[in-house]
Amino acid sequence: MSLPPIPAEAIALDVVASDWRSAVRAGGAALTRAGIAKASYADEMVRMIEEHGPYVVIAPGLALAHARPGPEVLREGVSVVTLQTPVTFGHPYNDPVSVVLSLAVVSADAHIALVAELANIFNDSDAIAGLTGATSVAEVQRIMGVAE
Amino acid sequence: MKIVAICGAGIGSSGILKVNAERVLQRLGLEAEVSAVHLASLQRDAAGAQIILTSPEFVEAIGKTNADIIVVHNYFDTNELSEKLEAALG
């Protein structure tokens, strides 16, 4: 089992984001470019954080933005955004964030295999630093264990 | 034993907690049913849970419970998870 393909359209490096909202929106835009989610999915991801707080910052430097399955999701997928300058989400332990993964899933049940794969990748503590320093799409795809 | 992992959506972050908690429990030789739950269905899905795994933001919203609440800082740090689960179950 590996992640679904992460095409170049779903990867954006050295993005300039002024705050966490624009960082999450960059993740949503990457999902939309790759045909994974509609543009309105970004609003849902922002709304989740407005509603529940910065819990999506699940590890030092890494946010896993996501919303619930719904009509905005076209297919299961992940986008990867690295930030030129880290932004704070207001998390008590894991700020500032340099890498935003955005996750779109079609059903809560079906997504466990996908997050298990994310755990395989990121339980290695070098993965976040590797993504933060990545300078090419191919490097991101290698760290994420996916071909284009 | 029943363990629930809680986040705002019941996907994503709680899914990662579920997956890593299962791995840690297996390593510790402990049997438990771990489910990923979102806050809105907490009352229904967390009934009878011995342990609730979550992030700092949700502690207040979880409110009064008989379960032990374990606050996880780094969801990908299985050592942190292992120490906290062992302490709670010890």
Chai-1 contact restraints between the chains, C-beta under 6 A:
chainA,res_idxA,chainB,res_idxB,connection_type,confidence,min_distance_angstrom,max_distance_angstrom,comment,restraint_id
A,M48,B,G8,contact,1.0,0.0,6.0,A-B,restraint_1
A,H52,B,G8,contact,1.0,0.0,6.0,A-B,restraint_2
A,G53,B,E57,contact,1.0,0.0,6.0,A-B,restraint_3
A,Y55,B,S55,contact,1.0,0.0,6.0,A-B,restraint_4
A,Y55,B,E57,contact,1.0,0.0,6.0,A-B,restraint_5
A,I58,B,S13,contact,1.0,0.0,6.0,A-B,restraint_6
A,I58,B,Y75,contact,1.0,0.0,6.0,A-B,restraint_7
A,A59,B,N74,contact,1.0,0.0,6.0,A-B,restraint_8
A,A59,B,Y75,contact,1.0,0.0,6.0,A-B,restraint_9
A,A59,B,F76,contact,1.0,0.0,6.0,A-B,restraint_10
A,L64,B,G12,contact,1.0,0.0,6.0,A-B,restraint_11
A,L64,B,S13,contact,1.0,0.0,6.0,A-B,restraint_12
A,H66,B,A9,contact,1.0,0.0,6.0,A-B,restraint_13
A,H66,B,G12,contact,1.0,0.0,6.0,A-B,restraint_14
A,R68,B,A9,contact,1.0,0.0,6.0,A-B,restraint_15
A,P92,B,P56,contact,1.0,0.0,6.0,A-B,restraint_16
A,Y93,B,H73,contact,1.0,0.0,6.0,A-B,restraint_17
A,L103,B,G12,contact,1.0,0.0,6.0,A-B,restraint_18
A,V105,B,I11,contact,1.0,0.0,6.0,A-B,restraint_19
A,A108,B,G10,contact,1.0,0.0,6.0,A-B,restraint_20
A,A108,B,I11,contact,1.0,0.0,6.0,A-B,restraint_21
A,H111,B,I11,contact,1.0,0.0,6.0,A-B,restraint_22
A,H111,B,G15,contact,1.0,0.0,6.0,A-B,restraint_23
A,I112,B,G15,contact,1.0,0.0,6.0,A-B,restraint_24
A,V115,B,G15,contact,1.0,0.0,6.0,A-B,restraint_25
A,V115,B,I16,contact,1.0,0.0,6.0,A-B,restraint_26
A,V115,B,V19,contact,1.0,0.0,6.0,A-B,restraint_27
A,A116,B,V19,contact,1.0,0.0,6.0,A-B,restraint_28
A,A119,B,I16,contact,1.0,0.0,6.0,A-B,restraint_29
A,A119,B,V19,contact,1.0,0.0,6.0,A-B,restraint_30
A,A119,B,N20,contact,1.0,0.0,6.0,A-B,restraint_31
A,F122,B,F76,contact,1.0,0.0,6.0,A-B,restraint_32
A,N123,B,F76,contact,1.0,0.0,6.0,A-B,restraint_33
A,N123,B,T78,contact,1.0,0.0,6.0,A-B,restraint_34
